[in-house]
């Protein structure tokens, strides 16, 4: 089964669709009519949102007589979670040490004394360029 991660992210991008998923998590097997009752938009708009969710495989529908029962499918969300955490967690775990080594190495190698705002260098002595000749 190939998952289109862009379709999943696009489906999750809309607030009403995320709310639909939350309702299906709380009440699995909700009918389309019952789900529609939670939204101010038309039932046709709810059906359009459900098509987007179904295309991303986030919603599974089952016929029960004349009604369609809706269920949240957590697998696409889990696949995204696994992909992003597996792919990046190793680099994030090593990241702070590597950043620290790189930063410490660059700071110790290229230290130049810059005059402070009060005309003194970083060593505390007066900077000759800031003193005026009388």
Secondary structure as the mmCIF struct_conf table of DSSP 4:
data_model
#
loop_
_struct_conf.conf_type_id
_struct_conf.id
_struct_conf.beg_label_comp_id
_struct_conf.beg_label_asym_id
_struct_conf.beg_label_seq_id
_struct_conf.end_label_comp_id
_struct_conf.end_label_asym_id
_struct_conf.end_label_seq_id
HELX_RH_AL_P HELX_RH_AL_P1 UNK A 5 UNK A 12
TURN_TY1_P TURN_TY1_P1 UNK A 13 UNK A 13
BEND BEND1 UNK A 14 UNK A 14
HELX_RH_AL_P HELX_RH_AL_P2 UNK A 15 UNK A 26
BEND BEND2 UNK A 27 UNK A 27
TURN_TY1_P TURN_TY1_P2 UNK A 28 UNK A 29
STRN STRN1 UNK A 30 UNK A 31
HELX_RH_AL_P HELX_RH_AL_P3 UNK A 32 UNK A 36
TURN_TY1_P TURN_TY1_P3 UNK A 37 UNK A 38
BEND BEND3 UNK A 40 UNK A 41
HELX_RH_AL_P HELX_RH_AL_P4 UNK A 43 UNK A 55
TURN_TY1_P TURN_TY1_P4 UNK A 56 UNK A 57
STRN STRN2 UNK A 59 UNK A 64
TURN_TY1_P TURN_TY1_P5 UNK A 65 UNK A 66
STRN STRN3 UNK A 67 UNK A 72
HELX_RH_AL_P HELX_RH_AL_P5 UNK A 75 UNK A 109
BEND BEND4 UNK A 110 UNK A 110
TURN_TY1_P TURN_TY1_P6 UNK A 117 UNK A 118
BEND BEND5 UNK A 119 UNK A 119
STRN STRN4 UNK A 120 UNK A 120
TURN_TY1_P TURN_TY1_P7 UNK A 122 UNK A 123
BEND BEND6 UNK A 124 UNK A 125
STRN STRN5 UNK A 126 UNK A 126
HELX_LH_PP_P HELX_LH_PP_P1 UNK A 127 UNK A 127
HELX_RH_3T_P HELX_RH_3T_P1 UNK A 128 UNK A 130
BEND BEND7 UNK A 131 UNK A 131
HELX_LH_PP_P HELX_LH_PP_P2 UNK A 132 UNK A 133
#
